[in-house]
Amino acid sequence: MWPRIDGLRALALGTPGELRTRLNTLALSGEKTATAGLTGEYAQENEELEHVGERLALVDDHDALVGIVEITGVEVVRFADVPWDFARSEGEGDRSIEEWRAGHGAYWARQGTPVTDDSEIVCLRFRLVSAEGRVGT
């Protein structure tokens, strides 16, 4: 199971360190309004998919609360079918869907879970509800 903070499931973006700090900064600034995950991660952690209206605790490297987001959309699609408007909403600076796929494919491969065109991707859209403290503190 993923950590809980005050009854909310934790949303830990990316991997600890520089990547998580950057992604949290983007989410807290409102530039990042979406994130992608693998359905296998949910099965591995015995977690259900998020649902519209659910609030999540955005956490730092130490599972400390940095903000609260509310889920505004949930869709499961094949990796090859992730739409550009979703990828752009991730706010990570990708200039095309091909660039997004290359970057995310490489990220998951580094995590030991290579993806194929048929891999199921959980596309989460969210809005920032509140920011707590500062990222990296």
C-alpha positions in Angstrom: 0.0 0.0 0.0 1.0 3.6 -0.6 1.6 5.8 2.4 -1.4 7.7 3.8 -1.3 11.2 5.3 -4.4 12.4 7.2 -6.4 9.7 5.4 -5.3 10.7 1.9 -3.3 8.5 -0.4 0.2 9.9 -1.1 1.2 11.0 -4.6 4.9 10.7 -5.0 5.9 12.1 -8.4 8.9 10.6 -10.1 11.8 9.2 -8.1 13.3 10.8 -5.0 15.8 13.6 -5.4 16.1 16.1 -8.2 13.3 14.7 -10.3 10.7 14.6 -7.6 11.7 18.2 -6.5 11.3 19.4 -10.1 8.0 17.7 -10.6 6.6 18.9 -7.3 7.7 22.4 -8.2 5.8 22.2 -11.5 2.7 20.8 -9.7 2.8 23.5 -7.0 3.1 26.2 -9.7 0.1 24.9 -11.6 2.2 24.0 -14.7 1.9 20.3 -14.0 -1.8 19.2 -14.0 -1.3 15.6 -15.0 0.8 12.5 -14.3 1.1 9.0 -15.7 1.6 5.7 -14.0 1.6 2.0 -14.9 -1.4 -0.2 -14.1 1.1 -2.8 -12.8 2.2 -0.4 -10.0 -1.3 -0.4 -8.7 -1.5 -4.2 -8.8 1.9 -4.5 -7.1 0.8 -2.1 -4.3 -2.7 -3.6 -4.0 -4.1 -0.1 -4.7 -7.3 0.8 -6.6 -7.2 3.5 -9.3 -7.8 7.0 -8.2 -11.3 8.5 -8.9 -12.5 11.9 -9.9 -12.9 14.1 -6.8 -10.4 12.1 -4.7 -7.8 14.2 -3.0 -4.2 13.1 -2.8 -1.3 14.2 -0.5 1.6 15.4 -2.7 4.7 14.3 -0.9 8.4 15.1 -1.0 11.4 12.7 -0.7 10.6 12.0 3.0 6.9 11.5 2.5 6.2 14.9 4.0 3.2 16.8 2.8 4.0 19.6 0.3 0.5 20.0 -1.2 -2.9 18.5 -1.8 -4.3 17.8 -5.3 -7.7 16.8 -6.4 -8.2 14.3 -9.2 -10.2 15.7 -12.1 -9.8 12.9 -14.6 -8.7 9.2 -14.8 -8.2 7.2 -17.9 -6.4 4.0 -18.7 -5.0 3.8 -22.2 -2.3 1.9 -24.1 1.1 3.6 -24.1 0.8 4.1 -27.8 -2.5 5.9 -27.4 -1.6 8.5 -24.7 -2.9 11.7 -26.3 -0.7 14.8 -26.8 -3.1 17.0 -24.8 -2.5 14.8 -21.8 1.3 14.6 -22.3 1.4 18.4 -22.6 -0.6 18.7 -19.3 2.2 17.0 -17.5 4.1 20.3 -17.9 7.5 18.7 -18.2 8.6 20.6 -21.4 8.1 17.8 -24.0 7.6 19.3 -27.4 5.8 16.4 -29.0 4.0 13.2 -28.1 7.0 11.3 -29.5 9.4 13.1 -27.2 7.0 12.4 -24.3 6.9 8.7 -25.2 10.7 8.5 -25.5 11.2 10.2 -22.2 8.6 8.2 -20.3 9.6 4.9 -21.9 13.3 5.5 -20.9 12.2 6.5 -17.3 10.2 3.3 -16.8 13.0 1.2 -18.4 15.4 2.7 -15.8 12.9 1.7 -13.1 13.0 -1.9 -14.3 9.6 -1.9 -16.0 10.1 -1.4 -19.8 6.9 -0.5 -21.6 5.6 -1.5 -25.0 3.0 0.2 -27.1 0.4 -2.1 -25.4 1.4 -1.3 -21.8 -1.5 0.1 -19.9 -1.0 3.7 -18.7 -3.0 5.4 -16.0 -3.5 9.0 -17.0 -4.3 11.2 -14.0 -5.4 14.8 -14.3 -5.5 16.9 -11.2 -5.7 20.4 -9.9 -3.8 21.9 -7.0 -6.0 22.4 -3.9 -3.4 23.7 -1.5 0.3 24.0 -1.1 1.9 23.2 2.3 5.4 24.5 3.0 8.0 24.6 0.4 9.3 21.9 -1.9 12.6 20.5 -0.7 12.2 21.5 3.0 
